[in-house]
Amino acid sequence: MTEHRVLAPVIADGEKPKGPASYFPSIEKTYGRPVQAWLDLAADRLDHHPHMEVVAWLKDDHGLGHGHANAIVAYVKAKLTG
């Protein structure tokens, strides 16, 4: 089993997440992949690239919108540095 460096939050039914995590339900619905997959991609990429380069990569190579890409990167960055 792969170990994740940044775990996706568990959002209970009826719960309203705040901050970057508020985008996660929409990200899963829009792009058809679990948010954990996006968090893993961003965490690996942040090892060697700055925030906005990772955002641009998610947009250009994976088709995410700017707000969704930025939310993923901001969440991962906060967890890795927090």
C-alpha positions as CSV (number, residue, x, y, z in Angstrom):
1,M,0.0,0.0,0.0
2,T,1.3,3.5,-0.9
3,E,1.7,5.8,2.0
4,H,0.4,9.3,1.4
5,R,2.4,12.3,2.7
6,V,-0.7,14.5,2.9
7,L,-4.0,12.8,3.6
8,A,-7.2,14.1,2.2
9,P,-9.6,15.4,4.9
10,V,-12.6,13.3,5.8
11,I,-15.7,15.4,5.1
12,A,-18.8,14.1,6.8
13,D,-22.2,14.4,5.2
14,G,-23.6,17.8,5.8
15,E,-20.3,19.2,6.9
16,K,-19.1,22.4,5.2
17,P,-15.3,22.3,4.9
18,K,-13.4,25.6,5.0
19,G,-10.4,27.0,3.1
20,P,-8.9,25.0,0.2
21,A,-10.7,21.8,1.3
22,S,-14.0,23.5,0.4
23,Y,-13.1,22.9,-3.2
24,F,-12.5,19.2,-2.8
25,P,-16.0,17.8,-3.3
26,S,-16.3,19.8,-6.5
27,I,-12.8,18.7,-7.7
28,E,-13.8,15.0,-7.3
29,K,-17.1,15.5,-9.1
30,T,-15.6,17.6,-11.9
31,Y,-12.5,15.6,-12.7
32,G,-13.6,12.1,-11.7
33,R,-10.6,11.3,-9.5
34,P,-10.4,11.1,-5.7
35,V,-8.9,14.2,-4.2
36,Q,-6.2,12.0,-2.7
37,A,-4.8,11.4,-6.2
38,W,-4.5,15.1,-6.8
39,L,-2.9,15.7,-3.4
40,D,-0.3,12.9,-4.1
41,L,0.6,14.5,-7.4
42,A,1.0,17.9,-5.9
43,A,3.0,16.7,-3.0
44,D,5.5,14.9,-5.2
45,R,5.8,17.9,-7.6
46,L,6.2,20.4,-4.7
47,D,9.5,18.6,-3.8
48,H,11.1,20.3,-6.9
49,H,8.9,23.1,-8.0
50,P,7.4,26.3,-6.5
51,H,3.7,26.7,-5.8
52,M,2.7,28.5,-9.0
53,E,4.6,26.1,-11.2
54,V,2.7,23.2,-9.7
55,V,-0.6,25.1,-10.2
56,A,0.3,25.7,-13.8
57,W,1.3,22.1,-14.3
58,L,-2.1,20.9,-12.9
59,K,-3.9,23.2,-15.2
60,D,-1.8,22.6,-18.3
61,D,-1.1,18.9,-18.0
62,H,-4.2,17.7,-16.2
63,G,-6.9,20.2,-17.2
64,L,-7.8,21.6,-13.8
65,G,-9.2,25.1,-13.4
66,H,-7.1,27.7,-11.7
67,G,-9.1,27.7,-8.5
68,H,-9.1,24.0,-8.1
69,A,-5.4,23.6,-8.9
70,N,-4.5,26.4,-6.5
71,A,-6.7,24.9,-3.7
72,I,-4.9,21.5,-4.1
73,V,-1.4,23.0,-4.0
74,A,-2.3,25.4,-1.1
75,Y,-3.7,22.5,1.0
76,V,-0.7,20.3,0.4
77,K,1.8,23.1,1.0
78,A,0.1,24.0,4.3
79,K,0.1,20.4,5.5
80,L,3.8,19.9,4.5
81,T,5.0,23.0,6.2
82,G,2.5,23.0,9.1
